[in-house]
Amino acid sequence: MASYIVLGLASLHGVRAWGVLGHATVAYVAQNFVTAEVATWAKGVLGDTSTSYLANIASWADTYRATTAGAWSAPLHFIDAEDNPPTTCNVNYARDCGATGCVVSALANYTQRVGDGRLSAANTAEALRFLVHFVGDITQPLHDEAYELGANGVTVHFNGFTDNLHSDWDTYMPEQLIGGDTLADALSWATTLTADINTGAYKSLKAGWIAGDTPTDTVTTATRWASDANALVCTVVMPNGAAALTAMTDLYPTYYDGVIGTIELQIAKGGYRLANWLNLIYTSEVVRRELVDAVEKRGDSRALVPLERSVVPESELDGHKFLPAPRELSKAKLARAAVGYGCNHQH
């Protein structure tokens, strides 16, 4: 019964992190930094040779989890950091990722699956669609926070409307900045952010965004990404506590002006990280296959042992739900899931 509560009600947590606009912008930024080989590979995997091949599927995971078939994937969009903002902010994978998985374990799973040559074309495409989305999710600070259901329970006023802090960070503040949520809007925003990464304000920061990232230890890498975003909950999102935001007559323009730069930073960071991650996955898989092919040509089958292409169990090759080291949910996490994770905005 508890597991059904978690899967059913957790599906409401953090609806559409970054919204369609934010996810598409992350994808477009990534398209500007993947190698030509990776672009060709990704287009082939997705069966899309258009100039929006990643942006077109950036919000697929949100649409999928809203279906009966995809409801199981709802907990994979976030990790509930059991910290105490604004006093303390921190992410602990062992503490915060429950038995049904989280965005960190999901990134580990689908990183592994997308490079597994034994999977079907459909499963490989699914893995890539999930990766594109989850790298976006994990850069949204409130997707790495348990407080008030990722701030879905923090009622605020923004630009004349009553909603909640989570939905404002996801959707309404980015749309306030850009003025729309179409792919054309996302492409325009991504073009600006790409220039900032190449020659502007982010040029000196970009190396630090990806320092130490490695697909051979995705849990450590993704936990670092989650921790980086989660720290912003204490310093930027609610530095004076949630009550101070609830008491404000309107978050626009004072609060908005103070945080919109961080939202842009996180979108840029997500796109740059996604590109680097796909480049690393592709490179490691190409190298692995070249080594395997070379050994096979030599006829020394014993040398293939350390070059195993995947550690996914054979029984899981056609499944969705292989997750690293599931743990039991705490009573507090079960109770929180039972409350629900809704973005009850009224826009």
C-alpha positions, 0 to 999 in steps of 0.5 A, spaced: 500 500 500 505 504 501 509 503 495 502 505 491 501 511 495 509 513 493 508 512 486 501 515 485 502 521 489 509 523 488 507 524 481 505 530 483 511 533 485 515 538 481 510 538 475 514 540 469 521 542 472 523 548 468 517 548 464 517 546 457 521 553 456 526 551 461 527 544 459 527 545 451 532 551 453 537 546 456 536 541 450 538 547 445 544 549 449 546 542 449 546 541 442 550 547 441 556 543 445 555 536 443 560 534 438 558 532 431 559 525 432 554 525 438 549 529 434 549 524 429 549 519 434 543 522 438 539 524 432 540 516 430 537 514 436 531 519 437 530 518 429 530 525 429 534 529 424 531 536 425 535 542 428 531 541 435 532 533 436 534 534 443 529 540 444 523 536 441 523 530 447 526 535 452 519 534 456 517 527 454 518 524 461 513 529 464 508 527 459 510 520 460 509 520 467 502 523 467 500 516 463 498 510 467 504 506 464 509 511 466 506 513 473 512 509 476 517 514 474 514 519 478 519 519 483 525 519 479 524 527 477 527 529 484 531 527 490 528 529 497 534 532 501 532 532 508 535 538 510 533 544 514 533 550 510 535 556 510 539 554 516 542 548 513 542 545 506 545 538 503 544 532 499 545 525 502 544 520 497 544 514 502 539 518 506 535 522 501 534 517 495 528 512 497 526 505 495 522 507 489 528 511 486 530 518 485 533 523 480 540 521 482 539 513 481 535 515 475 541 518 472 545 512 474 540 507 471 539 511 464 547 513 463 548 505 463 542 503 459 543 508 453 550 506 452 548 498 452 549 495 446 544 489 448 538 494 448 533 495 443 533 501 439 526 503 443 529 502 450 536 506 448 531 512 445 527 511 452 534 512 456 536 518 452 529 521 453 530 520 460 537 523 461 535 529 457 530 531 462 533 529 468 539 533 467 534 539 467 530 537 473 536 536 477 539 543 476 532 546 479 534 547 486 527 545 489 527 538 485 533 537 490 529 539 496 524 536 501 522 542 505 514 543 504 514 538 498 519 541 494 516 548 496 510 546 493 507 547 499 509 555 500 504 559 498 506 566 494 503 571 490 507 572 483 505 578 478 498 578 481 497 571 481 496 566 487 500 560 486 506 556 490 514 557 490 515 551 486 511 553 480 514 560 480 521 557 479 519 552 474 515 556 470 512 563 471 519 566 472 522 563 466 516 565 462 516 572 465 523 573 463 522 570 456 515 572 454 513 565 452 514 558 452 515 556 445 521 552 442 522 559 438 522 562 445 527 557 448 532 557 442 532 564 442 534 564 450 539 558 448 542 562 443 543 568 449 546 563 454 550 559 449 554 566 448 554 567 455 558 560 456 562 561 450 565 569 451 560 572 456 559 572 464 559 564 464 566 563 460 570 563 467 565 558 470 563 553 465 570 548 467 567 548 474 560 546 472 563 539 469 569 538 473 570 531 475 564 528 472 564 521 469 559 516 467 563 511 471 561 514 477 554 517 476 551 517 483 557 521 485 557 526 479 549 526 480 549 527 487 554 533 486 550 536 481 544 535 486 548 538 492 550 544 487 543 546 486 540 544 493 545 549 496 541 555 492 535 553 496 539 556 503 542 562 499 538 564 493 531 561 493 529 562 501 535 565 504 530 568 510 525 562 510 519 561 507 515 565 511 518 571 509 516 570 502 509 568 503 508 574 507 510 578 501 505 582 497 508 580 491 514 576 489 514 581 483 519 585 482 523 585 488 524 577 489 524 576 481 529 581 480 534 578 485 533 570 483 532 571 475 540 571 474 540 564 478 535 561 474 539 563 468 545 560 471 542 554 472 539 553 465 545 554 462 549 550 467 544 544 465 545 545 458 552 545 458 553 539 463 548 535 459 552 536 452 559 534 456 555 528 459 553 525 452 560 527 449 563 522 455 558 517 454 559 516 447 566 517 447 567 511 453 562 507 449 566 508 442 573 506 446 570 500 449 567 498 442 574 499 439 577 495 444 572 489 444 573 489 436 580 489 437 580 483 441 575 479 437 580 480 431 586 477 435 582 471 437 583 472 445 577 471 448 579 471 455 581 479 454 574 480 453 572 479 460 574 486 463 571 489 457 564 487 459 559 492 455 554 493 461 553 491 468 545 491 467 542 484 468 540 480 462 533 479 466 533 487 466 534 488 458 527 489 456 525 493 463 525 500 465 526 500 473 533 497 474 535 502 479 542 502 484 541 499 491 534 501 493 533 503 500 527 503 504 523 509 505 523 512 512 516 513 515 517 521 514 518 520 507 512 515 506 508 521 510 510 526 506 508 522 499 502 521 502 500 528 503 502 529 495 506 533 491 502 538 487 503 545 483 497 548 485 498 554 481 492 558 479 495 562 473 
